[in-house]
Amino acid sequence: MLPFPFAHATHPQWQGAAALVLAQLRAQLAGGSHASAPGLGLLYITDDYVDVARDILDYLGAELPGVTDWSGTVGIGIASNNVEYFDEPALAVMLLEIPSDQFRVFSGVSPLNLGFEAQTALVHVDPSTPDVTELLGDMARRTESGYLFGGLSSSRRRSVQFALSGDGTLPGQARSKGVFSGGMSGVAFGPQIDVISRVTQGCKPVSKVRVVTEARDNVVIALDGDPALDVLLADLKVSLDQPEAALSAVRATLVALAAPRTGASNAAVRLTGNLGNETQVRQIIGLDPGRRAIAVGDAVHPGLQLAFCRRNAETARADLMRICAEIREELEPSEVEYASVDGPSAEPVGERKRIVGAVYVSCVGRGGAHFGWPHAEMQIVRQALGDVPLVGFFASGEVAYEHLYAFTGVLTVFTASAD
């Protein structure tokens, strides 16, 4: 399997950007170093183009007739290899050449066929959709691995999704033409499509891990039996007697929530100081001096682990490099020791793999602005993984497993044999 063709461009007029993208794609399709017969396209646009989303999809579909299926969405920012587009009109495309029986584009008008054996799924969700967590859980249960990756659209206008399926739509829904708002859409991938995915949190714990011992709805009343507000103020070393300093410190603080510990991998904070993959970071949205409680941006129940944390650029860079290193390591075959006349030695076992494409979904609050220089996040990924095909978007919520995250990055790579 050859690397997937990909392209990106910015232009005040969508026709100009689309023409630049097509020129790049056609050069790669004809060059021999990239896949030449892709059937699935991923399309991400910035919200400057949201009103012409259908025009863009129609144009690309007409110019690339062999690409029968499309998926994607809109973001306040979008990403590609080594570049981030914020506050400017831009689009990015990647064309995947995978067997037609190993993927299905799905949406509200073209639901996932129950006969399709889904292993994983890329999902795009309208942030206004009710019961998003339940929707993600239901979708995860329809995959063999239970693993989803993707995110919630982000837009200063309306949210749109691209979901055009060559497998057909429900009767009476042909007018959708692959562009719509609301609900969830995406691509389900079959068992032959090998992906590696990692989550990077990028927040630094500023307290020890505690257990929620009393809570109601989204209000944390007690931590380890002590009033939650008192614990928070003590950890931040502030007092309500100095309200301005206290509120400033609280506004800069987040909470990391995780399910009760069943093993080291499920700890809210790893021994290295990184937040675990099962941890979800939420904002503190209010203080309740009467009950000595704190309100957070999610439902909380007794038994959850909780740690206070803060976003930190240095931690974010280190954690992003960590997940890229983990992906690189997984591409290499493992080694086992064996006995020889010259003493113990080692030989590789397994197949060496290479990356043929990647999707990166990051929080709108990350990107170069958080990491310290323009395009920094994508440059870190390129430095770690090399010049691989990559597209993605900056989301208002990131999806990995069946969880909805915040302030994270979700990096997923498609792999093939390197032999």
N, C-alpha and C positions, 0 to 999 in steps of 0.2 A: 504494500500500500504506500503510495507516494504522498508527500505533504499536500494538504488541502490548499487550493488557491485562496488568497485573501487580499483585501484591498480596503483602503480608507481614503477619505478626501474631505476637504472643507471648501465651500464656495457660497457666496451670497445667494445664488440661485441653485435650486435643487438639480436642475438639468446639468449645470456645470459640474457639480459634485458627482452625479451619476455617471457622466461621461468620463471623468477622471478614473472613477472606480472601474468602469467597464474596460478602459484601456489597460489598466493594471491586470485585471483578471484575464483578459484575452491573451496578454503576453505570457502569463504563467500557464494558461491552458495549452498554449501552442509551444511552449519552451521545452517540454520534455522532463523537467525536473519536478513538476507538480502533477497532481491527478488531472486527467484530461477529460473524464466523463462523469462529473459530479451530478447527483440528482437532488440534493438537498441544500438549500441556502439558508444561512443565518443572517439576518438583517437587523442592524441597530442604528437608530437615528437620534439626533438630539432634538429637544422639544421645539427648536426653531422650525423644524420641518413637519411638525405634527399635523398641520392643516393640509399638507400635500402628501400625506403618508400613502394614500391609495395611488396617487399618480406615480410615486417612486416605485411601489411594488409592481404596478402594471408595466412600467417602462422596463424594469429589470427583467420581469418575466417574459416580456416580448423579445428582448435582446438576448436572453439566455434560455431558449425554448427547451433545452435538455434538462434544465432544473425545474422539476415538476412540483416540488414541495418547498414551502418557505415557512420560517418561524423567526420571531424576534419581537422587539418592543422599542419603546422610547425611553430615553434617559435625559436628565438634566446634563449629564455628561456621558460620553461613550469612550471606549478604549480600543486600542489595537496595539500591535507590537511596537513598543517603545514610545507610544504617543497617547495623550489624553486630550479630548476635546471638551472644554467647558465654555459655556456662554458664547458659542459660535455655531453656525449651521454646519453639520457634518453628518456623514454616514459611514458605516463600516460593514463589510460583507465577508463572509467566509463560505466557501462551497465545499461540501462534504461528499466524497465519493465512497459510499458504503453500500452494501447490497440492499436492494429495495425491500427485501423481506426482513431486514434488520432495523427498520425504523418506521415509525408512524407519527405524523403530525396530528395533533388532536386539539380540539377547542370545543366550545359550547355547541357549535353547529356541525362539528365533525368529531364526535366522541371517540375515545379509544376503543377499538374493537376488542371485545372480551377474548376473542380467539388469538390475539397477538400476545406473544410471550415477552413481556417487558422486563428487562433487567434493571435499568435505570431510566431516569427521565430528566430532561431539561425543562424547567417550568418558568413561565412568565405570568405574573398575577397582577391584576388591577388592584391598587391599594384601597380602593373604595369597596371592594368585595366584602360582604359580611362573612364572619366565621372563617377567616383565612386559615387559622390553625387546623380546624376540622377538615377543611378542604385539602390541605396538604397531607394530613394523616390518612385520609381516604385514598389519595393518589399514591402515597408511599406503599400502602397495603396492596396496591395493584401491581407493584413491581416485585420481582423475586428478591432483590437485594434490600428493598426498603429505602433505597438511597435516591433522593432528589437533589438537584442542584439548580440554581437560578436565583430569581429575586422578584421583588415588587417593582413595577414600573415607577419612574419618577418623572414628573413634568410640572412646569409652572402653568401649563394650560390643561388640556385634557390628556388622559392616558389612552394610548392605543396599543394594540398587539397585532403582530403579523402571524397568521396561521392559515396557510393555504395548503390543502391536502390533495394530492393526486389520487388519493383513495376514495374521494367523493365526500359529499356533505349530505346532511339530512334533507329529505324532500322539502321543497319550499324555501330553502335557505341559500340558494345560489347567489342572491344579491349581496351576500356578505363580501364576496370577492377577496377574502383573505385578510381584511382589516376591520377590526371591531374594538369596542370598549367593554370592560366588565368581565368578571370571572377569571378563569385560568386557561391558558393554552400552553403549548410546548411541543416537545418531541420525545417520544419514548424510544429507547434503544434496546435491541435484542441482545441475547447472551453472547453473540459473537463479537460485539463491539466492546473493546477493552478500554476502560477509562480508569484514571487515577485521580482522586479528588482530595483536597485538603482545605481546612478552614483556618484562617488566621484572625486572631482577635485584636491584637494591638492595644490592649489596655493593661495598665500596670496595677496590680493589687496594692492597696494602701492599708489593708487591715488583715487580720487572720480570718480564717473561715469559721463562720458560726452557723448554728442551726436555728431556723425560724421555729419558735415554740408557741407563738400565738399570732394569728393573722385573720383578717376578714376581708374578702374580696381582694382589692389591691393595696390594702393597708397592713403594714408590718407592725405589730403591736409589741412583740417581745422577741429578743434574740438571746439564746442560751438562758432564758428566764429573766433577763434584765430588760427594762424599757428600751425599745429600739432607738428612740430619739436620743436617749442618754448615751447609748453605745456609739451612735454616729458622732455625736458631738465630742465624746472622749477620743475616738479614733482620729478625728480631724483636729483635735486640740483647739477647739473654739467653744465659745459660750454664747447663749442667747442674750447675755448681759451686754454683749457687743454685737448687735444684730447685723450691722452692715458686713463686718468681717465674717460672721457666721454664715450669712446667706451667700456671700461670694464663694466661700469654701464649699458649701452644699451644692451650688449650681455647677461647680466643676467636678462633682463627684457622681459616679454611677454605681449601680449595684449589679453584681454578678450572681446569677441564680442558677442552681444546679439541683438535679434530683438527688435524693438521699444516696449516700456513698455505698456502692456495691463492689467497688474495687478501685485501685489507684487511678485507672483511666477515667473514672467518672468523678474524680475529685474536682471541686470548683476551681482550685488552684493547684497546679502541678508543683512538684518539688523544685522545678526550675524557675518558678515564679510566673509561668505562662498560665493563661486561663485554659481549662480543658475544653475539648470539642463539645461536650454535653452542656457547657455553660452558656447561658444567654444573658447578655448585658442589657439592662434597662435603665431609663432615666429616673431620678428622684423628682417627682412632680409636686410634692407638697409635704409640709410638716404639720403635725397635730400636737401642739403643746399640751392640750387638755388631757389627751390619752397618752402623751409621751410616745407618739407613734410617728411613722413616716409612710407616705404614700408613694408607690412606684408605678411605672408604666406597664404593669402586667398583673394578672391574677397571681396571688401568693397563697400558699397553704402551709400549715405546720409540717415540719419534717424537711423542708427544702434547705439546702445549704445556701448561705449568703455571705458574700465578701464585698466590701466597698473597694472601688477601683477608680482610676482616672485614665483618660486617654493620654498617650505618651508617644511622641514621634519616634524616639529612640527605641522604645519597646516594640512599636509597630514595625520598624525597619528590621529589627532582629527577628521578630516572629515571622515576617514575610520571607526572609531568607531561610528561616528554619523549614517552612513547609516546602519551599523550592528544593532544599537539600533532601528532604524526605522523598520527594517525587523523583529526583535524580537517582537516589539509592534504589528505589523500587524498579527503576528501569534496568538495573544491572542484575544478572543472575546471582543467586546466593552461592556461597562457597562452603564446601564441606571438607573436613580433614580426612585423609586416608593414610594408611600405613604403607611405607615403601622401604626398600633396602637402605635408602639414605636417610631414613627417619620420617617423621610426620610431614605431610605436605597437604596441599589443598587444591581442589579443582572446582571450577564453576559448575553449578547444577541449575538447569532452567534455561529459559530463552532470554536473550538480551533484546530489549525493546527500545524503540525510539518514538519521539513525539511527532505526530503528523498534524496536530491541530490542538487548540486550547480555547477555552471560554473562561473569562474572568469577570466575576460580578463583585463589585466593591460598593461600600456605603458612599452615599453622596457627601458625607462628611470626611471622607478620606481623600485619596488622590494626592497630587503634588502639593496642594495647599496645606495638607496635614503633614506630609513627609518633608517639606522644607524647600522644594524647588519645583519648577514646572515639569510635568511628566514624570516625576520622581518614582511613583509607584510602579508604573509600567517599565521604567528603566531598570529598577531593581529586579523585576521579573525577567527581563531580557538578559541582564547580566548573569542571572542564576541559571536560566534554562537555555539560553542561546537564542538565535534568530528563528523562532518557531512561529507558524501561523497562529494568530491570536486575535479574537474579537471579544467584546463584552460591553457592559454598561454599568453606570453608577446608579445604584438602586435605593429605594426608600425602605428597604428591608431585604435581607439576604437569606436565601434558602439553602440549607444543607441537611441531609437526612430528611426528617419530616419537620424540622425545626425552623422557626422564623427568627433570624438573628438581627442584631443591629450593631453598627460600628465595626463590621467584619469584612473580610474579603474571602471569596470562595473561588479557588483555582482548580479547574478540572481540565485534564489533558486526555486526548485520544491517542492511543498508542498502537503500534504495529511492530512486527518482527523486524529487528535490525539486521538479520542475516540475509 
